Amino acid sequence: MTRDTETETAFEGVLRQIDDTVPFEPGYYNESYLDRRITARMRRRDTESHTEYERLLREDDGERQALMDALTINVTEFFRNPEMWDVLRGVLRERTAEQRRVRVWSAPSADGREPYSVAMLACDDPEIDESRVEVLGSDISEEALDNARDGVYHTTRTTDIAAELEPLSDPDRYVERDEDAFRVRREVQRLVDFETHDLIRDGARDPFDVVLCRNLLIYIDVDHKGALFDTLEASLADDGVLVLGMTESVPPDRTDRYEAIDKRRRVFRRA
Ligand SMILES: C[S@@+](CC[C@H](N)C(=O)[O-])C[C@H]1O[C@@H](n2cnc3c(N)ncnc32)[C@H](O)[C@@H]1O
């Protein structure tokens, strides 16, 4: 066996361990992403080889959890990419004027900052009727969803919550601040529900008027993007609006099914 083949086989052994022991399907994600995350954990545990790390995974519950957390990367922000939120503002104004009920799905929602941003925007903009807005946040990570349901966020060395909330006219109306902790107020929380949902395994949900699927597709292997898009499409109402992350796009074989509301901000309407 050449050294490369040996390394390759040991890497696959680690992936098999993940597949067998944690609720995460490595086959759906692109290999360079998996490799980066696994290598980071190996470094953290001072593990020299994939074979050694595979053994560690088999024997150590804590490491399995830590790897699961590392794989379900849940970096997020309130009003991430603020320029997109101006486009969404227009969509919500229009839809709440026309419909009695406007359903928005943030999938994946990570720790809840994206769906809470939708609810805060609806409460903040006088031309959006927030009583017509219902938001669902879903994610594969239970830990992220626990944080989301708590609705408490902290300013740290790397995260400035006050800066993230700047797009709001009066952030204090939506969060209660206690030094570095920001608690989302009840009036915002009551617009948002959270549920566990795996966008690859669990299939479509009820039709939504707006679906935000941002910053997950970049990690998904090209062979599985189609399945994820099938889920998104089947979960969109006839003229529903789809929002992708700033570096993500509609796959080339599906572009005829969408018209851009704002192509640069990645906001599309089902054609
Ligand atoms: C980078 S965050 C994106 C959060 C938010 N949409 C944003 O753009 O800020 C990616 C999230 O995808 C979740 N995730 C990974 N695989 C998933 C899957 N198969 N189904 C649902 N969520 C998934 C992760 O747990 C993580 O919270």
The ligand as an SDF file (V2000), in Angstrom:
LIG
                    3D

 27 29  0  0  0  0  0  0  0  0999 V2000
  -22.9990   28.5600    8.7140 C   0  0  0  0  0  0  0  0  0  0  0  0
  -24.5410   28.1430    9.4870 S   0  0  0  0  0  0  0  0  0  0  0  0
  -25.6640   29.1800    8.6140 C   0  0  0  0  0  0  0  0  0  0  0  0
  -26.6630   29.8700    9.5180 C   0  0  0  0  0  0  0  0  0  0  0  0
  -27.4680   31.0070    8.8650 C   0  0  0  0  0  0  0  0  0  0  0  0
  -28.3000   30.5220    7.8040 N   0  0  0  0  0  0  0  0  0  0  0  0
  -26.5540   32.0920    8.3630 C   0  0  0  0  0  0  0  0  0  0  0  0
  -26.3610   32.2310    7.1600 O   0  0  0  0  0  0  0  0  0  0  0  0
  -25.9980   32.8270    9.1830 O   0  0  0  0  0  0  0  0  0  0  0  0
  -24.8020   26.5110    8.8500 C   0  0  0  0  0  0  0  0  0  0  0  0
  -25.7690   25.6940    9.6800 C   0  0  0  0  0  0  0  0  0  0  0  0
  -26.1630   24.5530    8.9150 O   0  0  0  0  0  0  0  0  0  0  0  0
  -26.4930   23.5190    9.8130 C   0  0  0  0  0  0  0  0  0  0  0  0
  -26.5370   22.2670    9.0480 N   0  0  0  0  0  0  0  0  0  0  0  0
  -25.5160   21.5130    8.5900 C   0  0  0  0  0  0  0  0  0  0  0  0
  -25.9940   20.4600    7.9060 N   0  0  0  0  0  0  0  0  0  0  0  0
  -27.3620   20.5530    7.9310 C   0  0  0  0  0  0  0  0  0  0  0  0
  -28.4250   19.7740    7.4080 C   0  0  0  0  0  0  0  0  0  0  0  0
  -28.1650   18.6730    6.7130 N   0  0  0  0  0  0  0  0  0  0  0  0
  -29.7000   20.1600    7.6340 N   0  0  0  0  0  0  0  0  0  0  0  0
  -29.9710   21.2830    8.3520 C   0  0  0  0  0  0  0  0  0  0  0  0
  -29.0000   22.0660    8.8780 N   0  0  0  0  0  0  0  0  0  0  0  0
  -27.7120   21.7150    8.6630 C   0  0  0  0  0  0  0  0  0  0  0  0
  -25.3950   23.6180   10.8480 C   0  0  0  0  0  0  0  0  0  0  0  0
  -25.7580   22.9750   12.0640 O   0  0  0  0  0  0  0  0  0  0  0  0
  -25.2380   25.1420   10.9870 C   0  0  0  0  0  0  0  0  0  0  0  0
  -26.0070   25.6180   12.0660 O   0  0  0  0  0  0  0  0  0  0  0  0
  1  2  1  0
  2  3  1  0
  2 10  1  0
  3  4  1  0
  4  5  1  0
  5  6  1  0
  5  7  1  0
  7  8  2  0
  7  9  1  0
 10 11  1  0
 11 12  1  0
 11 26  1  0
 12 13  1  0
 13 14  1  0
 13 24  1  0
 14 15  1  0
 14 23  1  0
 15 16  2  0
 16 17  1  0
 17 18  1  0
 17 23  2  0
 18 19  1  0
 18 20  2  0
 20 21  1  0
 21 22  2  0
 22 23  1  0
 24 25  1  0
 24 26  1  0
 26 27  1  0
M  CHG  2   2   1   9  -1
M  END
$$$$
